[in-house]
Amino acid sequence: MPYFEWSSSIQLGHPLIDSQHQHLLALAEAVVDPLLNSKVHQPGANELQAMIDYAQEHFAMEEGLMRETGYPDEAQHANHHASLLTELRTYCSKVRYGQHTNPVGLVSFLWNWLVLHIDGADRQLTVWIKSREAAGKE
């Protein structure tokens, strides 16, 4: 059974954002699978790097939407993105250098990012974007 699975409860109604979130969840699943379903209990560095690379693209896209629409919480949201990437890079570095990583901490971090951030900060962003689109149609 997948740990990170797309569901309508975290769907935001913005096709591009939702599509990218689905991909991030799939990447997170590839990271946690060896933690939960193998004797290794360590994520792979390649899987973590793939997640970093895609997250950077996704965050850049979201931050572009924030600038385009004049999102009032742009700076705070972008700072949160930066801190998420910093933490993900820390996990990746530890794995690359053979240092022990806390599997529970990594899964918790990914859950907080992918479920709580999407359902909170990203939901607020999409509400803002939709309100700007509606205002432009009037």
C-alpha positions as CSV (number, residue, x, y, z in Angstrom):
1,M,0.0,0.0,0.0
2,P,1.5,3.4,-1.0
3,Y,2.3,5.8,1.8
4,F,2.0,8.9,-0.4
5,E,-1.0,8.6,-2.6
6,W,-2.9,11.3,-4.5
7,S,-6.4,11.9,-3.3
8,S,-9.2,14.4,-3.9
9,S,-8.7,15.7,-0.4
10,I,-5.5,17.5,-1.4
11,Q,-6.6,18.4,-4.9
12,L,-6.6,22.2,-5.3
13,G,-8.4,22.7,-8.5
14,H,-5.5,24.2,-10.4
15,P,-4.6,21.7,-13.1
16,L,-0.9,22.5,-13.4
17,I,-0.3,22.7,-9.6
18,D,-2.3,19.5,-9.0
19,S,-0.4,17.7,-11.7
20,Q,2.9,18.7,-10.2
21,H,1.8,17.8,-6.7
22,Q,0.8,14.4,-8.0
23,H,4.3,14.0,-9.4
24,L,5.9,15.1,-6.1
25,L,3.9,12.5,-4.3
26,A,5.1,9.8,-6.6
27,L,8.7,11.0,-6.1
28,A,8.2,10.9,-2.3
29,E,6.8,7.4,-2.6
30,A,10.1,6.4,-4.3
31,V,12.0,7.9,-1.4
32,V,10.1,6.3,1.4
33,D,9.6,2.9,-0.2
34,P,13.1,1.6,0.8
35,L,12.6,3.0,4.3
36,L,9.4,1.1,4.8
37,N,9.7,-2.0,2.7
38,S,13.4,-3.1,2.8
39,K,16.1,-4.1,5.2
40,V,18.1,-1.1,4.2
41,H,15.9,1.5,5.9
42,Q,17.7,4.2,4.0
43,P,16.5,6.3,1.1
44,G,18.4,6.4,-2.1
45,A,20.4,9.4,-3.0
46,N,19.2,9.3,-6.6
47,E,15.6,9.4,-5.5
48,L,16.2,12.3,-3.1
49,Q,18.1,14.2,-5.8
50,A,15.2,13.6,-8.2
51,M,12.8,15.0,-5.7
52,I,15.1,18.1,-5.1
53,D,15.3,18.7,-8.8
54,Y,11.6,18.5,-9.4
55,A,10.8,20.5,-6.3
56,Q,13.0,23.3,-7.5
57,E,11.0,23.4,-10.8
58,H,7.7,23.2,-9.0
59,F,8.6,26.0,-6.5
60,A,9.8,28.2,-9.3
61,M,6.5,27.7,-11.1
62,E,4.5,28.5,-8.0
63,E,6.6,31.5,-7.2
64,G,6.1,32.8,-10.7
65,L,2.3,32.5,-10.3
66,M,2.6,34.4,-7.0
67,R,4.5,37.2,-8.7
68,E,2.1,37.3,-11.7
69,T,-1.0,37.5,-9.4
70,G,0.4,39.8,-6.7
71,Y,0.0,37.2,-4.0
72,P,0.3,39.0,-0.7
73,D,2.1,36.2,1.1
74,E,4.6,35.6,-1.6
75,A,7.7,36.2,0.5
76,Q,6.6,34.0,3.3
77,H,5.6,31.2,1.0
78,A,8.9,31.5,-1.0
79,N,10.8,31.4,2.3
80,H,9.0,28.2,3.2
81,H,9.9,26.7,-0.1
82,A,13.6,27.6,0.5
83,S,13.5,25.9,3.9
84,L,11.9,22.8,2.5
85,L,14.7,22.5,-0.1
86,T,17.4,23.1,2.5
87,E,16.0,20.3,4.7
88,L,15.7,17.9,1.7
89,R,19.3,18.7,0.6
90,T,20.5,18.0,4.1
91,Y,18.9,14.5,4.0
92,C,20.4,13.9,0.5
93,S,23.9,15.0,1.7
94,K,23.7,12.6,4.6
95,V,22.7,9.7,2.4
96,R,25.5,10.6,-0.2
97,Y,28.1,10.6,2.6
98,G,26.9,7.4,4.3
99,Q,25.7,9.2,7.4
100,H,22.7,7.8,9.3
101,T,19.4,9.5,8.5
102,N,16.4,9.2,10.8
103,P,13.8,7.4,8.7
104,V,10.9,8.5,10.9
105,G,12.1,12.1,10.7
106,L,12.4,11.9,6.9
107,V,8.9,10.4,6.5
108,S,7.5,13.0,8.9
109,F,9.2,15.8,7.0
110,L,7.9,14.6,3.7
111,W,4.4,14.2,5.1
112,N,4.3,17.7,6.6
113,W,5.6,19.2,3.4
114,L,3.5,17.2,0.9
115,V,0.2,17.0,2.8
116,L,0.1,19.8,5.3
117,H,1.9,22.4,3.0
118,I,-0.3,21.5,0.1
119,D,-3.5,21.6,2.1
120,G,-2.6,24.8,3.8
121,A,-0.3,27.2,2.1
122,D,-0.8,25.9,-1.4
123,R,-4.6,25.8,-1.0
124,Q,-4.5,29.5,0.1
125,L,-2.4,30.3,-3.0
126,T,-4.8,28.6,-5.4
127,V,-7.8,30.4,-3.8
128,W,-5.9,33.6,-4.4
129,I,-5.1,32.7,-8.0
130,K,-8.7,31.8,-8.7
131,S,-9.9,35.0,-7.2
132,R,-7.5,37.0,-9.5
133,E,-8.7,35.0,-12.5
134,A,-12.3,35.7,-11.6
135,A,-11.6,39.4,-11.1
136,G,-10.0,39.5,-14.5
137,K,-13.0,38.0,-16.2
138,E,-15.3,40.7,-14.9
